[in-house]
Amino acid sequence: MDVDPRWYDGFFEGDWLDFLAFERQERTPKEVDFVVDKLAVEPGARILDLACGHGRHSLELARRGFRVTGVDLSPRSLDLAREAAAAESLDVDFVRADMREIDFDAEFDATINLFTAFGYFESDEEDREVVRRIARGLRPGGAFLVDTINALGLARRYQPKRWEEAAEGVVMLDDHDWDLLAGRNRARWTFIRPDGTRSELRHVVRTYAPWELAALIASAGLEVEEGWGDFEGGPLSYESWRLILLARKHA
């Protein structure tokens, strides 16, 4: 399956936002409960939401009194985030940038990267550069929390093809091709509307085993403290679908 190496530039502008992104709104408060608890931050702390999308976590953090900067590459997602913030009079700084090029210097008490917004690039070295820049942007003692797919859990439930309901009246055919030597899962999503018209999105994500992601984070000088398999604080295991790691910059 062929996927444009820069698939992420434009992927989140159309069908993703129209059919999928807003399905998860109800989960947001519970996810932020978990994030705030594990980061051990108090209201007033500065938090970077890296790959913030349409801002569902950024906005919830701002509602709780945190000073939030949201960074994303998708112009439409950022426009929606800014509109939502303005509607609630929330002070959130939304910035358009490639995560490989962020240039913060000891500004944040914590950085979050949630919902499989990591591993989009062609090489592990590019992912390593992202973590280096995250580490540089943290204050001494600052924390980094990342949430992505657990390659071990994915292996146990892998389905090369399946149908899903994407939105009311819209169904999605989800085709997958997992390159086990490269650790990259390619996907083609075909959206079929009630009138029969179709559109397609393709993407590829680097799937990390827990020890691989921990080693990559440690290579940037951050110390991995703990891991979980879900936002309920369940254990990280070979069965858990999520891979959530907490790392900290030395004080």
SVG drawing of the C-alpha trace seen along z (x, -y; Angstrom):
<svg xmlns="http://www.w3.org/2000/svg" viewBox="-28 -36 48 48">
<polyline fill="none" stroke="black" stroke-width="0.4" points="0.0,0.0 1.5,-3.3 1.3,-6.3 2.7,-9.8 5.6,-10.3 4.0,-13.7 0.5,-12.3 0.0,-14.2 0.2,-17.5 -3.5,-17.9 -4.8,-14.6 -6.6,-16.4 -8.3,-19.0 -11.4,-17.3 -12.9,-13.8 -11.0,-13.3 -12.6,-16.4 -16.0,-15.8 -16.4,-12.1 -14.1,-11.0 -12.5,-13.7 -15.6,-14.8 -16.7,-11.3 -14.3,-11.4 -15.4,-14.6 -17.2,-12.8 -13.9,-11.1 -12.0,-14.3 -12.7,-15.2 -11.7,-11.7 -8.6,-11.7 -7.6,-15.1 -8.2,-13.9 -5.7,-11.2 -3.2,-13.6 -3.3,-16.2 -2.9,-13.5 0.1,-11.8 1.8,-15.1 1.4,-16.3 0.8,-19.8 -1.3,-22.5 -3.5,-25.2 -1.4,-28.0 1.3,-25.6 2.3,-26.0 1.4,-23.0 2.3,-22.4 -0.3,-20.3 1.8,-19.0 -0.4,-17.9 -3.4,-19.5 -5.8,-19.0 -9.1,-20.9 -8.1,-21.5 -10.2,-19.1 -7.5,-18.5 -6.1,-22.1 -9.5,-23.6 -10.3,-21.3 -6.9,-22.1 -7.6,-25.8 -11.0,-25.4 -9.1,-24.0 -6.8,-27.0 -3.7,-25.8 -1.8,-28.1 -1.9,-26.2 -0.1,-26.4 -1.5,-24.1 0.7,-23.3 -0.6,-21.6 0.1,-21.5 -3.6,-21.5 -4.9,-25.1 -8.6,-24.0 -8.1,-22.2 -6.5,-25.3 -9.2,-27.5 -11.8,-25.3 -9.8,-25.3 -9.5,-29.1 -13.2,-29.5 -14.1,-27.2 -11.7,-29.0 -13.2,-32.4 -16.7,-31.1 -15.8,-30.2 -13.4,-33.2 -10.5,-30.8 -7.0,-32.1 -5.1,-29.4 -2.3,-30.2 -2.7,-28.0 0.3,-27.9 0.8,-26.3 4.1,-24.4 5.7,-21.1 6.6,-19.3 10.1,-18.6 10.7,-22.4 9.3,-23.7 11.8,-25.9 10.8,-26.4 13.5,-26.7 12.7,-25.7 9.2,-27.3 6.8,-24.5 6.1,-22.6 4.7,-19.7 4.2,-18.6 1.5,-16.2 1.2,-14.3 -2.0,-12.3 -4.1,-10.0 -1.5,-8.5 0.0,-11.8 3.5,-10.4 5.5,-8.4 4.2,-10.1 7.6,-10.6 9.8,-8.4 12.6,-7.7 13.0,-7.0 15.6,-9.8 12.9,-12.3 10.9,-11.0 14.0,-11.3 14.4,-15.0 10.8,-15.7 11.6,-14.3 14.8,-16.3 12.8,-19.5 10.2,-18.5 13.0,-18.0 14.5,-21.4 11.2,-23.1 10.6,-21.6 11.7,-23.4 13.9,-21.4 11.7,-18.8 9.1,-19.2 7.2,-16.1 6.3,-14.6 3.3,-12.3 2.8,-10.5 -0.1,-8.3 0.1,-6.1 -0.6,-2.6 1.0,0.3 2.6,2.5 2.2,5.5 -1.5,5.0 -2.0,4.2 -0.4,7.6 -3.0,9.5 -6.0,7.9 -4.7,7.0 -7.4,6.9 -6.2,6.2 -9.7,5.2 -12.8,4.1 -15.9,1.9 -16.8,-0.9 -19.5,-3.5 -17.6,-6.8 -20.6,-9.2 -24.3,-9.1 -25.0,-7.5 -21.3,-7.2 -19.4,-3.9 -15.7,-3.4 -13.7,-0.5 -10.4,-0.3 -7.6,1.5 -4.3,2.1 -0.8,3.3 1.6,3.7 5.3,3.8 6.7,5.8 10.4,5.3 10.0,1.5 7.4,1.3 5.1,-0.8 1.4,-0.3 -0.1,-1.7 -3.8,-2.3 -6.4,-3.3 -9.7,-4.6 -12.5,-4.6 -15.5,-6.7 -18.8,-5.8 -21.7,-8.3 -25.4,-7.6 -25.5,-8.8 -22.7,-6.3 -20.0,-8.8 -16.6,-7.9 -13.4,-9.5 -10.2,-8.1 -7.5,-8.9 -4.1,-7.1 -1.6,-7.3 1.3,-5.4 2.3,-5.4 5.4,-4.0 4.2,-1.4 6.5,-1.2 6.9,1.6 7.0,0.1 10.8,0.6 11.5,-1.0 9.6,-4.2 11.1,-4.3 14.6,-4.0 13.9,-6.8 12.6,-9.1 15.6,-8.3 17.9,-9.2 16.7,-12.8 17.8,-13.0 14.4,-12.4 13.9,-9.7 10.9,-7.4 9.2,-7.0 6.1,-4.9 3.8,-3.5 0.0,-2.6 -2.2,-0.7 -5.2,-3.0 -6.6,-6.3 -8.0,-4.4 -4.5,-3.8 -4.6,-0.1 -1.2,1.7 0.9,1.6 1.0,5.1 1.2,7.2 -2.6,6.9 -3.1,3.2 -4.2,1.2 -2.6,-2.0 1.0,-2.8 1.1,-5.7 4.5,-6.8 5.5,-9.5 9.0,-10.9 10.6,-13.7 13.5,-16.2 16.1,-16.1 15.6,-18.9"/>
</svg>
